[in-house]
């Protein structure tokens, strides 16, 4: 039911279209920041993370808190998400030997409770501010217009329904908000940092992508999200990044509701099941030159390698009933942000710096070292950066 509310109220095309101006403003703010640092190395992963976090928070509860409070909460969330991702990626002895769970030998449960209490406090602040606004009748004017509501407002309406069919408890409201913020920031950030790393490794890819961007938008215009479907090569760059560097190399753990047999192996009911997407995406029987970064492999039939999970050789977002619910937003944002940064700037590595493509394995497959790259303006009109 929580998934249904998320998909219907936030991830539908109509809802995402209504939030376009908000995403556009955040992208423009990001480009202004990059322009202010021309000629100096930028941590591209951190830049994208901050932009994604600001964007998601505005979509979720943009009207609920004041600007100065929003900045403070953003900083808090950034720290909290970092802690949470580290904890989720740790191997927990208690999961392997449940009899030891009550001892919490590694202190993971204790630390997790601290992080979730931290998150709970932040979300309580946001929700209380929203409820205070409602009590003071300071809501947005057009209550019936979905475009006038942030996601928190919609969730609180569902919380108040009380019809027994689609009623969210306050705990579920906070869980859903936390899921969206934590799942929607680091994943897109990791994908785009890997995309930039591969582009730095293969300069011809940046040239081809920028040529395509120039043909679609010209050098006197900004990138518009509504036109990203006209960028087949750039979309192929994103897809190839997700193939060679899947953000969730083992996806999210699955759990069979009944015992079953796969091949010669019996999978007991209640097992934790991990799919090794990293290995599947590098299978030489399914992919030619699987270790090479070749966006061209995705320029054929667009339906053969889409994100729907029907082709079991390519599953960056999973498959079936548990496929990632945030695909529509992730697909839009990854291409839109990458297109905006490549169209607006040339990028190069600092002098005497070698590119490090080593991976740091965890829940997310991140670059071991942050990618620092130097921007140079490309667009003909300086006003386009303001």
Protein Blocks (a to p, Z undefined) as FASTA:
>chain_A
ZZmmmmmmmmpmklmmmmmmmmmmmmmmmmmmmmmmgoiacdfklmmmmmmmmmmmmmmm
mmmpcfklmmmmmmmmmmmmmmmmmmmmpccfklmmmmlmmnomnommmmmmmmmmmmmm
mmmmmmmmmmmmmmnopacfblmlmklpcfklmmmmmmmnonomaccdfklmmmmmmmmm
mmmmmmmmmmmmmmmmmmmmmmmlmmmmmmmmmmmnopmbccdfklmmmmmklmmmmmmm
mmmmgfblnlpadddfbdcdehjbccdehiacdddfklmmmcfklpghklbccfklmmmc
fklmccnopamkbcfnogajllcfklmmmmmmmmmmmmmmmmmpccdddehiacdfbdcd
dfbdcdfbdcddddddfbfblklmZZ
